[in-house]
């Protein structure tokens, strides 16, 4: 009986032992889980602190740079920004920009000062804003007593000649200007003509538009935005005529150390040493035709006799010159490709060698003609050039040829 009890008690002890062992294991497991939770919580807390610190640093850094940008714009544009504008500008450059109060006031769209039917680029500022008074959205007046009389007149002449200049906002570049005006100018009836790159040596860089018989040139100088009203033809040709005129001035300088036409050439002209001259008599009228040949390009400019002028020189008209020009060019066109037509020529009335002259020019096809009468022998002449490398010499002849 006692033995049985002892076994029973022993078994109970073993059972109790197993129960105690499981309890200890459970306690260790719970303790380990709690420890892992504490470690993870500590790591999360450190991560959150790091994120907060980095976020604050970014906000402060971006804000400082934004504030510096606002101040730089203020200095560049000459505008004094209010405290609220500076605060809003600061906030707008940070992730806290949602705090900036948006104004429901409708922004007035103004035209470029001095250039009609062209809207201002958003947030750009007129360089001479402090010296004018806006009259509505399209007009202006020079402020009294802000400039000297001479400067006021110069500014007035500049603006009324169809030119203007603006400062771009810091956030915009030339590409933004190009994209903006390609969309906006169409709404005002403008037609895009061409975008000329700075690498083009025959045209002036910028954007070109036309509207009716008017042209528009938009370009950038020293990060400022310039507007210039030009003729329709100039816009279509990318102001090629200005490039030619500039080179013609260089031709004038080169001619100073050159030589003069021989006396029996009838015409008087001093030309540079880049050109060779040959005279050849007209078999009908006995006067010399003049052939200029460029030493490098081998292109020619010719001054040749056409026919005798029948009347009194004082009665010479542009209409009469036009009739002679149309007849001559119509014959010349029979030797050219069908793409070259009389309708492609622009006609321009000029004074050359102290007399009336009429120019026919087709820049696209590189053809130039000038019709005039020599006062000494009363003969019609044509100055003719067909080429691409020396149009400035043709321009030079127009400005410097004499009887």
C-alpha positions as CSV (number, residue, x, y, z in Angstrom):
1,X,0.0,0.0,0.0
2,X,2.7,2.4,0.8
3,X,4.7,1.4,-2.3
4,X,1.7,2.3,-4.5
5,X,1.3,5.6,-2.9
6,X,5.0,6.3,-3.3
7,X,4.8,5.6,-7.0
8,X,1.7,7.6,-7.3
9,X,3.3,10.5,-5.6
10,X,6.4,10.1,-7.7
11,X,4.4,10.2,-10.9
12,X,2.6,13.2,-9.6
13,X,5.9,14.9,-9.0
14,X,7.0,14.1,-12.5
15,X,3.8,15.4,-13.9
16,X,4.1,18.5,-11.8
17,X,7.7,18.9,-13.0
18,X,6.6,18.8,-16.6
19,X,4.0,21.4,-15.9
20,X,6.6,23.6,-14.3
21,X,8.9,23.2,-17.3
22,X,6.3,24.2,-19.8
23,X,5.5,27.3,-17.7
24,X,9.1,28.4,-17.6
25,X,9.4,28.0,-21.4
26,X,6.2,30.1,-21.9
27,X,7.6,32.8,-19.7
28,X,10.9,32.9,-21.6
29,X,9.0,33.1,-24.9
30,X,6.8,36.0,-23.7
31,X,9.9,37.8,-22.4
32,X,11.7,37.3,-25.7
33,X,8.7,38.7,-27.7
34,X,8.4,41.7,-25.4
35,X,12.2,42.3,-25.9
36,X,11.8,42.1,-29.7
37,X,8.9,44.5,-29.5
38,X,11.0,47.0,-27.5
39,X,13.9,46.7,-29.9
40,X,11.6,47.3,-32.9
41,X,9.9,50.2,-31.2
42,X,13.3,51.8,-30.5
43,X,14.3,51.3,-34.1
44,X,11.1,52.8,-35.4
45,X,11.4,55.8,-33.0
46,X,15.0,56.4,-34.2
47,X,13.9,56.1,-37.9
48,X,11.0,58.6,-37.3
49,X,13.4,61.0,-35.6
50,X,15.8,60.7,-38.5
51,X,13.0,61.3,-41.1
52,X,11.8,64.4,-39.2
53,X,15.3,65.9,-38.9
54,X,16.0,65.3,-42.7
55,X,12.5,66.7,-43.6
56,X,13.2,69.8,-41.5
57,X,16.6,70.3,-43.0
58,X,15.2,70.0,-46.5
59,X,12.4,72.5,-45.7
60,X,14.9,75.0,-44.3
61,X,17.4,74.5,-47.2
62,X,14.8,74.8,-49.9
63,X,13.3,77.7,-48.1
64,X,16.6,79.6,-47.8
65,X,17.3,79.1,-51.5
66,X,13.8,80.1,-52.4
67,X,14.1,83.2,-50.3
68,X,17.4,84.1,-51.9
69,X,15.8,83.6,-55.3
70,X,13.0,86.0,-54.3
71,X,15.5,88.6,-53.2
72,X,17.6,88.1,-56.4
73,X,14.5,88.7,-58.5
74,X,13.6,91.7,-56.5
75,X,17.1,93.2,-57.2
76,X,17.1,92.2,-60.9
77,X,13.6,93.5,-61.7
78,X,13.9,96.6,-59.5
79,X,10.6,95.8,-57.8
80,X,10.4,96.0,-54.1
81,X,8.4,93.1,-52.7
82,X,6.2,93.4,-49.7
83,X,6.6,91.3,-46.6
84,X,3.6,89.2,-47.5
85,X,5.0,88.6,-51.0
86,X,8.3,87.5,-49.6
87,X,6.6,85.1,-47.1
88,X,4.4,83.7,-49.8
89,X,7.3,83.4,-52.1
90,X,9.3,81.6,-49.3
91,X,6.4,79.2,-48.7
92,X,5.8,78.6,-52.3
93,X,9.3,77.3,-52.7
94,X,8.9,74.8,-49.9
95,X,6.7,71.7,-49.3
96,X,4.5,74.0,-47.3
97,X,3.3,75.8,-50.4
98,X,-0.2,74.5,-49.7
99,X,-0.3,77.2,-46.9
100,X,-0.1,80.0,-49.5
101,X,-3.4,81.7,-49.9
102,X,-4.5,81.7,-53.5
103,X,-6.1,84.9,-54.8
104,X,-9.3,84.7,-56.6
105,X,-8.6,88.1,-58.3
106,X,-8.7,87.8,-62.1
107,X,-5.2,88.6,-63.6
108,X,-5.4,91.4,-66.2
109,X,-3.8,90.4,-69.5
110,X,-1.7,93.3,-70.9
111,X,-0.2,93.8,-74.3
112,X,3.5,94.3,-74.7
113,X,4.3,98.0,-74.2
114,X,5.0,99.5,-77.7
115,X,3.9,96.3,-79.6
116,X,0.2,95.9,-80.4
117,X,-1.6,92.5,-80.5
118,X,1.1,90.8,-78.6
119,X,0.5,89.7,-74.9
120,X,3.1,89.9,-72.2
121,X,4.9,86.7,-71.2
122,X,3.5,85.6,-67.8
123,X,5.2,87.2,-64.8
124,X,7.7,89.1,-67.0
125,X,8.3,92.7,-66.2
126,X,8.7,95.7,-68.5
127,X,12.3,97.1,-68.1
128,X,11.1,100.7,-68.1
129,X,8.0,100.2,-66.0
130,X,9.0,103.0,-63.6
131,X,9.0,105.5,-66.3
132,X,5.6,104.9,-67.9
133,X,2.0,105.0,-66.9
134,X,-0.3,102.3,-68.2
135,X,-3.5,103.4,-69.9
136,X,-5.7,100.4,-70.1
137,X,-4.4,97.1,-71.4
138,X,-2.8,98.4,-74.6
139,X,-1.6,102.1,-74.2
140,X,0.9,104.0,-72.1
141,X,2.3,107.4,-71.5
142,X,5.8,108.6,-70.4
143,X,5.7,109.8,-66.8
144,X,6.6,113.4,-66.3
145,X,9.8,114.4,-64.4
146,X,11.1,110.9,-64.2
147,X,13.6,111.3,-67.0
148,X,15.4,114.1,-68.7
149,X,13.8,115.6,-71.8
150,X,16.3,113.8,-74.1
151,X,15.9,110.4,-72.3
152,X,12.1,110.7,-72.4
153,X,12.2,111.4,-76.1
154,X,14.6,108.5,-76.7
155,X,12.3,106.1,-74.7
156,X,9.3,107.4,-76.6
157,X,11.0,106.9,-80.0
158,X,12.1,103.4,-79.0
159,X,8.6,102.3,-78.0
160,X,6.8,104.0,-80.8
161,X,9.1,102.4,-83.3
162,X,7.6,99.0,-82.4
163,X,10.3,97.8,-80.1
164,X,10.2,96.7,-76.4
165,X,12.2,94.8,-73.8
166,X,11.1,92.7,-70.8
167,X,12.8,90.8,-68.0
168,X,11.9,87.2,-67.8
169,X,10.9,85.6,-64.4
170,X,13.6,83.5,-62.8
171,X,11.5,80.4,-63.4
172,X,11.3,80.7,-67.2
173,X,13.7,80.2,-70.0
174,X,13.9,80.8,-73.8
175,X,12.2,77.4,-74.5
176,X,9.2,78.5,-72.4
177,X,9.0,81.7,-74.4
178,X,9.0,79.8,-77.7
179,X,6.2,77.4,-76.5
180,X,4.1,80.2,-75.0
181,X,4.0,82.4,-78.0
182,X,3.4,79.6,-80.5
183,X,0.2,79.0,-78.6
184,X,-0.8,82.5,-77.7
185,X,0.0,84.5,-80.8
186,X,-2.2,82.3,-83.0
187,X,-5.2,83.5,-80.9
188,X,-4.4,87.1,-82.0
189,X,-4.2,86.2,-85.7
190,X,-0.4,85.8,-85.9
191,X,1.1,83.1,-88.1
192,X,4.3,81.4,-87.1
193,X,7.0,81.7,-89.8
194,X,10.3,80.3,-88.5
195,X,12.6,79.7,-85.6
196,X,16.1,80.8,-86.4
197,X,19.0,79.4,-84.4
198,X,22.2,81.3,-83.5
199,X,24.1,79.0,-85.8
200,X,22.4,80.4,-88.9
201,X,24.8,82.9,-90.5
202,X,22.3,84.2,-93.1
203,X,19.5,85.2,-90.8
204,X,19.1,86.9,-87.3
205,X,18.3,84.4,-84.5
206,X,14.8,84.5,-82.9
207,X,11.1,83.7,-83.5
208,X,9.3,85.1,-86.5
209,X,5.6,85.7,-87.0
210,X,3.4,87.5,-89.6
211,X,0.0,89.1,-89.4
212,X,-1.5,90.7,-92.5
213,X,1.3,92.9,-93.8
214,X,3.2,93.1,-90.5
215,X,6.0,91.0,-89.1
216,X,7.2,90.3,-85.6
217,X,10.6,89.3,-84.3
218,X,11.0,87.9,-80.7
219,X,14.5,87.3,-79.4
220,X,16.6,87.1,-76.3
221,X,19.6,89.2,-75.3
222,X,21.4,88.7,-71.9
223,X,18.4,86.7,-70.6
224,X,16.0,89.6,-71.4
225,X,13.1,89.3,-73.8
226,X,13.0,91.6,-76.8
227,X,10.2,92.4,-79.3
228,X,10.6,94.0,-82.6
229,X,8.0,94.9,-85.3
230,X,9.3,94.3,-88.8
231,X,7.8,94.0,-92.3
232,X,6.1,90.9,-93.4
233,X,8.9,90.2,-95.9
234,X,11.6,90.7,-93.3
235,X,9.8,88.2,-91.0
236,X,9.5,85.7,-93.8
237,X,13.2,86.0,-94.6
238,X,14.4,86.0,-91.0
239,X,15.8,89.6,-91.3
240,X,18.3,88.4,-94.0
241,X,18.4,92.0,-95.3
242,X,20.0,93.2,-92.0
243,X,22.7,90.7,-92.2
244,X,23.4,91.7,-95.8
245,X,23.3,95.4,-94.9
246,X,25.9,94.8,-92.1
247,X,28.2,92.9,-94.5
248,X,27.8,95.8,-97.0
249,X,29.2,98.1,-94.4
250,X,32.2,95.8,-94.1
251,X,32.5,95.9,-97.9
252,X,32.6,99.7,-97.6
253,X,35.6,99.5,-95.2
254,X,37.4,97.0,-97.5
255,X,36.8,99.2,-100.5
256,X,38.6,102.1,-98.9
257,X,41.9,100.4,-99.6
258,X,40.7,99.0,-103.0
259,X,40.5,100.6,-106.4
260,X,38.2,102.6,-108.7
261,X,36.4,101.7,-111.9
262,X,38.2,102.9,-115.0
263,X,36.9,106.1,-116.5
264,X,35.4,104.4,-119.6
265,X,33.2,102.3,-117.3
266,X,30.8,105.3,-117.3
267,X,29.8,104.6,-113.7
268,X,31.9,105.5,-110.7
269,X,32.5,103.0,-107.9
270,X,35.4,102.1,-105.6
271,X,35.5,98.4,-104.9
272,X,37.6,96.1,-102.7
273,X,40.5,94.0,-103.9
274,X,38.4,90.8,-103.5
275,X,36.8,91.6,-106.9
276,X,38.2,91.6,-110.4
277,X,36.7,93.9,-113.1
278,X,36.3,93.3,-116.8
279,X,34.8,95.8,-119.3
280,X,33.1,94.8,-122.5
281,X,31.4,97.1,-125.0
282,X,27.8,96.8,-125.8
283,X,27.7,96.2,-129.6
284,X,24.5,98.3,-130.1
285,X,25.1,101.3,-127.9
286,X,28.9,101.4,-127.7
287,X,29.1,101.7,-123.9
288,X,30.9,99.3,-121.6
289,X,29.2,96.6,-119.6
290,X,30.9,96.1,-116.3
291,X,31.6,92.5,-115.0
292,X,32.7,92.0,-111.3
293,X,34.0,88.6,-110.4
294,X,34.7,87.6,-106.8
295,X,38.2,86.1,-106.5
296,X,37.2,83.3,-104.2
297,X,33.5,82.4,-104.9
298,X,33.8,83.3,-108.6
299,X,30.3,84.7,-108.4
300,X,29.5,87.7,-110.7
301,X,27.7,91.0,-110.4
302,X,27.1,92.6,-113.8
303,X,26.1,96.2,-114.7
304,X,24.9,96.1,-118.3
305,X,23.2,98.4,-120.8
306,X,19.6,97.6,-121.8
307,X,18.3,100.3,-124.1
308,X,18.0,104.1,-124.5
309,X,15.7,106.1,-122.4
310,X,13.4,108.0,-124.8
311,X,12.3,111.0,-122.7
312,X,13.5,113.7,-120.4
313,X,15.2,112.4,-117.2
314,X,13.0,114.6,-115.1
315,X,10.0,112.6,-116.3
316,X,11.4,109.2,-115.4
317,X,8.9,107.3,-113.3
318,X,9.0,104.2,-111.2
319,X,6.2,102.8,-113.3
320,X,8.4,103.2,-116.4
321,X,11.3,101.4,-114.6
322,X,8.9,98.7,-113.6
323,X,7.8,98.1,-117.2
324,X,11.5,97.8,-118.3
325,X,12.2,95.5,-115.3
326,X,9.3,93.2,-115.9
327,X,10.2,92.8,-119.6
328,X,13.8,92.0,-118.8
329,X,13.1,89.5,-115.9
330,X,10.4,87.8,-118.0
331,X,13.0,87.0,-120.6
332,X,15.5,86.0,-118.0
333,X,13.0,83.6,-116.4
334,X,12.9,81.5,-119.6
335,X,16.4,80.3,-118.8
336,X,15.5,79.4,-115.1
337,X,13.7,76.6,-113.4
338,X,9.9,76.8,-113.2
339,X,10.1,77.3,-109.5
340,X,11.4,80.9,-110.1
341,X,8.5,83.1,-111.0
342,X,7.9,86.8,-111.5
343,X,5.4,86.7,-108.6
344,X,8.2,85.7,-106.3
345,X,10.0,89.0,-106.6
346,X,9.6,91.9,-104.2
347,X,9.8,95.4,-105.7
348,X,11.3,98.3,-103.9
349,X,11.6,101.9,-105.0
350,X,15.0,103.5,-104.3
351,X,17.2,106.4,-105.0
352,X,20.6,105.3,-106.5
353,X,23.2,107.6,-108.1
354,X,21.0,110.6,-107.3
355,X,18.2,109.2,-109.5
356,X,15.1,106.9,-109.4
357,X,15.9,103.1,-109.3
358,X,13.7,100.1,-108.9
359,X,14.9,96.8,-107.2
360,X,13.4,93.4,-107.9
361,X,14.6,90.8,-105.4
362,X,13.8,87.1,-104.8
363,X,15.8,86.2,-101.6
364,X,14.5,82.6,-101.7
365,X,15.9,82.0,-105.2
366,X,18.9,84.3,-104.7
367,X,18.1,86.6,-107.6
368,X,18.6,90.4,-107.4
369,X,18.0,93.1,-110.1
370,X,18.3,96.9,-110.0
371,X,17.0,99.0,-112.9
372,X,18.1,102.7,-113.3
373,X,19.1,105.3,-115.9
374,X,22.6,106.8,-116.2
375,X,22.3,110.6,-116.3
376,X,25.4,111.0,-118.6
377,X,24.3,108.8,-121.5
378,X,20.6,108.5,-120.8
379,X,20.7,104.7,-121.1
380,X,18.7,102.1,-119.1
381,X,21.0,99.8,-117.1
382,X,20.4,96.7,-115.0
383,X,22.6,95.7,-112.1
384,X,22.2,91.9,-111.8
385,X,23.3,89.3,-109.3
386,X,22.3,85.7,-109.0
387,X,24.0,83.7,-106.2
388,X,24.2,83.1,-102.5
389,X,27.6,84.1,-101.2
390,X,27.9,87.8,-102.1
391,X,24.6,89.6,-101.9
392,X,26.3,92.3,-99.7
393,X,28.2,93.5,-102.8
394,X,25.0,94.0,-104.6
395,X,23.8,96.0,-101.6
396,X,27.1,97.9,-101.5
397,X,26.6,98.9,-105.2
398,X,23.1,100.3,-104.5
399,X,24.5,102.6,-101.8
400,X,27.7,103.7,-103.5
401,X,27.2,103.7,-107.3
402,X,27.6,107.2,-108.9
403,X,27.2,108.7,-112.3
